[in-house]
Amino acid sequence: MTVAAVAGAERTLDVQGLSKSFPVPGASLLHRKMLRAVDDVTFALKQGTVTALVGESGSGKSTVARLISRLYTPTGGSILYRGEDVGAMHGKQELLQYRSRVQMIFQDPFSSLNPVKKVDYHVSRPLLIHRIVPKADVLDRVHELLHSVGLVPAEEIAKKYPHELSGGQRQRVAIARALAVEPEVILADEPTSMLDVSIRLGILNLIHDLKRERNIAFLYVTHDLASARYVADDVLVMYAGQIVEHGPTDEVLQRPMHPYTKLLLSAVPNPNAGLHSHRLAPRPKTDLAVDLVGCRFAERCPLAVASCVSDPPVLLERRPNHLVRCPIVDPST
Amino acid sequence: MNAALEDGTTAPAVARETLVELRELVVDYVLSGRSIRAVDHVNLSVGKGEIVGLAGESGCGKSTIANAIMQLLRAPAQVTSGEIRFRGEDLTKMSTEQLRQFRWSNVSMVFQSAMNSLNPLMRVGDQFVDMMKAHRKISKDDALARAATLMELVGMDRSHVRSYPHELSGGMRQRTVIAMALALGPELMIMDEPTTALDVVVQREILQRVQDLQQDLGFAVLFITHDLSLLVEFSDRIAIMYAGEIVESAASDVLFERPQHPYTVGLMSSFPPLSGPRERIVGIPGSPPDLAKPPAGCRFHTRCTHCDPASPALYRRQTTERPVLREVGPGHLVACHLTDER
């Protein structure tokens, strides 16, 4: 979990200047407004490293994961997998190959499994489609995979239907299915937010173990800063489609610089203090569709000055390895 | 039933007039040939103006309790025995018409999926009007004006009475539902996982608003969630449920500082901290029992790290004898053999 180890890790996936705009429904065709859901996002995923992407609903964090998995096509920028441009992959075979290297786990383990199919079906399908093992060995591999995600006795679990499993167990099946193709990258989109608190830790610990044992690069998308701190080596904070802060976990969460990161931290339930101890300021709503010139957080920001509204802030390394998109903050504090 | 239990549940830490009281409530889900006990002899009270938290994992019976108070349980669920008293009157004996009057006016409920409980085809304001006209003699104009005031109360613009639900964000829809729950000035608002689907910033904004309104208007809240860290901040008193039973209850600060039941301790330590050393935490091993065949003895013993055959006498009690709630401090009740032994 040390910074040095992370810095030396091999980059598996490079995201450069990634952008995605969606047309705003209802707007007239002549004056079509575009919603800039993801705007110039750059980061890398490294082997054996968990990178957390945190932000509130609508910040664009899930869209980033979906762009990387090619569920969406970017409007700008590029995704490089081991130096190869993912956007240039078009052939079925090429895409199948990419998807076997980059797997996705979704938020809702209740809807991501087919209710009329047993667990062994779900886990064996990727093995067959991607021809990972000979047909005769598929069932053995299914049991192995279930065992590796803590679903024991694997032989019994394999014969169950999704409704016979708890939410946590279902999410483990989804992880086993992702692992089946021996991926190098796993994109986990809020994998614990629908689970009970006591079950969440088990999934987070599993992510941590898989990263170490299988050298997988994880993108962990969440709005839960405490879980990001628990499992991630690097943290990216996203606001209104842009990365506003980026660095090693301890740097970003123990010494946050961006006012938005500070706001997020102050909103986390804290049993040591009452709700009234750190009240949030009322917020105006940023309209992403409107072409804002300056800082997108300016109207909610306690530090905002006149220049914030007129000058677009740039993501800069203000402390070693610690990037922040705010010219106002003092990096020495 | 022992005396300590009786005393503890009817006298909260701060003496208040009791608003709702569950006495030995039993709720069963009766399916063909078998019966599952979702709520097992639960005693719980909510005082006037009090915020009571009810915490536990999925399937522990906490939402069943909420639906029982609202008298919304439908087959196969049934109240098998026990009483649900609101200001002394047993709700299980009320007529359908009495219940219709009682809901919204005396007790309102904000559901887990409340965001999706608004009618997508009707303007928000018209939904207020429908609900208010069903309960009070009020003109449409007056009801709309009241709706606009309520929207402002929960921190939204008056103009949103003219919005359709799809025009509002998830947080705004949840605020709208809370405004509706407050419309008839109920004495108790039951909130069942009201912010689970929302992100932390919106969650805090909404809970701050509810807390402000609660202080101004004086209604009581029964707040149901699996997020104990949120409850400790938000409520006056907390009850912890496990497999259909209340295993511990105390004032929030007492429960946070001196949790006694190993399950409560496990829930508390399931939250990764935001400060201090980053080390591996285990939380609670295993998963909740199948209520169709709950474990004998203490229901938590299958997951309890203090249940060890190496101490045979205690182990025998833990695996065969059901622990009862006993008072370990003022208003602090625990059902655990370990506490009994201390």
Boltz contact constraints between the chains, C-beta under 6 A:
constraints:
  - contact:
      token1: [A, 56]
      token2: [B, 199]
      max_distance: 6.0
  - contact:
      token1: [A, 56]
      token2: [B, 201]
      max_distance: 6.0
  - contact:
      token1: [A, 57]
      token2: [B, 199]
      max_distance: 6.0
  - contact:
      token1: [A, 166]
      token2: [B, 287]
      max_distance: 6.0
  - contact:
      token1: [A, 196]
      token2: [B, 57]
      max_distance: 6.0
  - contact:
      token1: [A, 196]
      token2: [B, 58]
      max_distance: 6.0
  - contact:
      token1: [A, 196]
      token2: [B, 226]
      max_distance: 6.0
  - contact:
      token1: [A, 197]
      token2: [B, 226]
      max_distance: 6.0
  - contact:
      token1: [A, 197]
      token2: [B, 270]
      max_distance: 6.0
  - contact:
      token1: [A, 198]
      token2: [B, 57]
      max_distance: 6.0
  - contact:
      token1: [A, 198]
      token2: [B, 270]
      max_distance: 6.0
  - contact:
      token1: [A, 198]
      token2: [B, 283]
      max_distance: 6.0
  - contact:
      token1: [A, 198]
      token2: [B, 284]
      max_distance: 6.0
  - contact:
      token1: [A, 201]
      token2: [B, 270]
      max_distance: 6.0
  - contact:
      token1: [A, 201]
      token2: [B, 283]
      max_distance: 6.0
  - contact:
      token1: [A, 223]
      token2: [B, 199]
      max_distance: 6.0
  - contact:
      token1: [A, 223]
      token2: [B, 200]
      max_distance: 6.0
  - contact:
      token1: [A, 226]
      token2: [B, 272]
      max_distance: 6.0
  - contact:
      token1: [A, 226]
      token2: [B, 274]
      max_distance: 6.0
  - contact:
      token1: [A, 227]
      token2: [B, 272]
      max_distance: 6.0
  - contact:
      token1: [A, 230]
      token2: [B, 272]
      max_distance: 6.0
  - contact:
      token1: [A, 267]
      token2: [B, 200]
      max_distance: 6.0
  - contact:
      token1: [A, 267]
      token2: [B, 201]
      max_distance: 6.0
  - contact:
      token1: [A, 267]
      token2: [B, 204]
      max_distance: 6.0
  - contact:
      token1: [A, 268]
      token2: [B, 200]
      max_distance: 6.0
  - contact:
      token1: [A, 268]
      token2: [B, 274]
      max_distance: 6.0
  - contact:
      token1: [A, 269]
      token2: [B, 229]
      max_distance: 6.0
  - contact:
      token1: [A, 269]
      token2: [B, 230]
      max_distance: 6.0
  - contact:
      token1: [A, 269]
      token2: [B, 233]
      max_distance: 6.0
  - contact:
      token1: [A, 271]
      token2: [B, 229]
      max_distance: 6.0
  - contact:
      token1: [A, 271]
      token2: [B, 232]
      max_distance: 6.0
  - contact:
      token1: [A, 271]
      token2: [B, 233]
      max_distance: 6.0
  - contact:
      token1: [A, 271]
      token2: [B, 256]
      max_distance: 6.0
  - contact:
      token1: [A, 275]
      token2: [B, 208]
      max_distance: 6.0
  - contact:
      token1: [A, 275]
      token2: [B, 211]
      max_distance: 6.0
  - contact:
      token1: [A, 275]
      token2: [B, 233]
      max_distance: 6.0
  - contact:
      token1: [A, 280]
      token2: [B, 204]
      max_distance: 6.0
  - contact:
      token1: [A, 280]
      token2: [B, 205]
      max_distance: 6.0
